[in-house]
Amino acid sequence: MKADYVDSDIALMFDQLARARRSTRGFLPRPVEQGIIEQIFETAAWAPSNCNTQPWQSHVVSGAMRDRLSRIFMETIGTGKHTLDFPYEAKYDGIYRRRQVDVGLLLYRALGVTREDRDGKRRAFLRNLEFFDAPHVVFILMPDWCGIREACDVGMYAQNLMLAMRARGVASCPQTILGYDAESVRRELNIDANMKLLFGISFGYEDNNLPENRIVPDRAAIDELVHFHS
């Protein structure tokens, strides 16, 4: 029995929107209009958070500042000089490792990079630090008093953000590696030391001609991820 408040058209639109969101790895140079960017962030702000604390802070960079940060990241992250606010020590095993490997193989295959092609792999890595040519990047931070629960709030905000982008034809790519040089981000953007960097999201209009933008990673079946109890 369908609840009387369910609008099947809206449900279908949302399903299509959620499935259409993916990590885009190649953007057109065309900037997103400022008014559209503001609409996106206004919508994203309606994400839930513990006690409505809304612990996220967003810093959007474009133009000359975007280019400057890319150059800095090449000199820091690109040479292994990391200053993370939050350690990244993930060790993927089992099914998690298999999923990581599978998506990597999809990407390398699309790029024409073989297992032995170290230069190709290096170039693919550096594309992260060029923001995949996206004209905009948003760095997402939270106050230093925040913990895991607040980080979950920030994650929900980021998902809202990327769905709001997708609804307006704007593509995005969330990038953990953009949190690897927190000191430079704070210095260049004049951010208080008590604000800690989690990650960044590159965004703009997708370049549909690139093969890496046509890969579609698998999703696990519902019975692998969801357990129903009654």
Rosetta blueprint (number, residue, H / E / L):
1 M L
2 K L
3 A L
4 D L
5 Y L
6 V L
7 D L
8 S H
9 D H
10 I H
11 A H
12 L H
13 M H
14 F H
15 D H
16 Q H
17 L H
18 A H
19 R H
20 A H
21 R L
22 R L
23 S E
24 T L
25 R L
26 G L
27 F E
28 L L
29 P L
30 R L
31 P L
32 V L
33 E L
34 Q H
35 G H
36 I H
37 I H
38 E H
39 Q H
40 I H
41 F H
42 E H
43 T H
44 A H
45 A L
46 W L
47 A L
48 P L
49 S L
50 N H
51 C H
52 N H
53 T L
54 Q L
55 P L
56 W L
57 Q E
58 S E
59 H E
60 V E
61 V E
62 S E
63 G H
64 A H
65 M H
66 R H
67 D H
68 R H
69 L H
70 S H
71 R H
72 I H
73 F H
74 M H
75 E H
76 T L
77 I H
78 G H
79 T H
80 G L
81 K L
82 H L
83 T E
84 L L
85 D L
86 F L
87 P L
88 Y L
89 E L
90 A L
91 K L
92 Y L
93 D L
94 G H
95 I H
96 Y H
97 R H
98 R H
99 R H
100 Q H
101 V H
102 D H
103 V H
104 G H
105 L H
106 L H
107 L H
108 Y H
109 R H
110 A H
111 L H
112 G L
113 V L
114 T L
115 R L
116 E L
117 D L
118 R H
119 D H
120 G H
121 K H
122 R H
123 R H
124 A H
125 F H
126 L H
127 R H
128 N H
129 L H
130 E L
131 F H
132 F H
133 D H
134 A L
135 P L
136 H E
137 V E
138 V E
139 F E
140 I E
141 L E
142 M E
143 P E
144 D L
145 W L
146 C L
147 G L
148 I H
149 R H
150 E H
151 A H
152 C H
153 D H
154 V H
155 G H
156 M H
157 Y H
158 A H
159 Q H
160 N H
161 L H
162 M H
163 L H
164 A H
165 M H
166 R H
167 A H
168 R L
169 G L
170 V L
171 A E
172 S E
173 C E
174 P E
175 Q E
176 T H
177 I H
178 L H
179 G H
180 Y L
181 D E
182 A H
183 E H
184 S H
185 V H
186 R H
187 R H
188 E H
189 L H
190 N L
191 I L
192 D L
193 A L
194 N L
195 M E
196 K E
197 L E
198 L E
199 F E
200 G E
201 I E
202 S E
203 F E
204 G E
205 Y L
206 E E
207 D L
208 N L
209 N L
210 L L
211 P H
212 E H
213 N H
214 R H
215 I L
216 V L
217 P L
218 D L
219 R L
220 A L
221 A L
222 I H
223 D H
224 E H
225 L H
226 V L
227 H L
228 F L
229 H L
230 S L
